[in-house]
Amino acid sequence: MDDRLAVLLPVAAVWLAAALTAEGLPGLDRARALRRRTGWLSALVLTGLALTAAALGAGLQSAGDTALDRAAAGLAVAAVPAALVAACTVRRVRRLRTGAGAFTTAPGTPAPHGLRAAAAHPLIALPLHATALAVLAAVLPAVGLDLFAAPGVAGPAITVAVLGVAAIGVRHALRHNRLAERAMPPAGAVSARPARALHV
C-alpha cells in the first residue's frame, strides 16, 4: 500500500461525507432535521479544511520526497475549491443553520421553501463536490490508477472532470431556482391585498 494513503484517505473521507451531506440538505422537510444536518455539515467542512490545510502546510515545510510531500502535491489541486468552500460555503451553512434554528421551539415545523432553497444554493454543494473530486483525483495515483500519467488519457480525463463539475453546478442551480419559485407568494395573493385595503 502506498504510504500516501495514510494522509489522503482521511481527507478524502471527510470531504466525500461533506459533499453527500450537502447533497441531501434540500430534501429535508423538517426545520429541526435541517438544523441538525447543517450542524453535521459545519463540523465536516471545518474538519476537511483543517486536514487539508495541515497536509498542505506540512508538505511545504518538509524537504525531500517523503510521503507527506507527495500527498501535499496531490492535494494542491484541491486547494482552490477548498478556498472557495472557506470563502462562501462556510458562511452560507452558518446562516442556514441560524435560519433553521428559529424553528427549534416547534420541532415538527415543516422546513419553509425559502430555507430549502437556501440549502440548495450552488455555492453550498458545488464547492464541496469539486473539492471531493479533486481529493479523489489525488487518491487515485496512490492506489495505482494514475490516469494523468498514461499517454492520451490526461486530456479526456480532465475534460470529463470539468464537464462533471459543470453538470453538478447546473443541477444545483435548477434545484435552487425551483425551490426559490415555490417560496415566492402567488401573484394573485400579492395583488389582492392592496385591493382589499382600498375597499375598506
Secondary structure, 3 states (H helix, E strand, C coil): CCCCHHHHHHHHHHHHHHHHHHHHHHHCCEHHHHHHHHHHHHHHHHHHHHHHHHHHHHHHHCCCCCHHHHHHHHHHHHHHHHHHHHHHHHHHHHHHHHHHHCCCCCCCCECCHHHHHHHCCHHHHHHHHHHHHHHHHHHHHHCCCCCCCCCCCHHHHHHHHHHHHHHHHHHHHHHHHHHHHHHCCCHHHHHHHHHHHHHC
